[in-house]
Amino acid sequence: MRIELLYFASLADKLGCDRESLDWQGGTVADLKALLSTRGADTWAPLINANSTRCAINQQLAQDDSEIPSGAEVAFFPPVTGG
């Protein structure tokens, strides 16, 4: 199965991409973070695992124990403020 990943704002800038498709065998947000962290201990791991980084599945805020369904859109983004 595949999922769509979106990276917003400073995460997209620092990771060098704003979206990608990923083959996904199923699991939780924590499992996905662990997989993405293997891409680089100096870049991906600290950005994806930062306490301030938020995650949403199909536009709903998600926690590390949230299951990611097949075909989901998973977004990672830094905290945002309004003005």
Secondary structure by P-SEA (a helix, b strand, c coil): cbbbbbbcaaaaaaacccccccccccccaaaaaaaaaacccccaaaaaacccbbbbccccccccccccccbbbbbbbcccccc
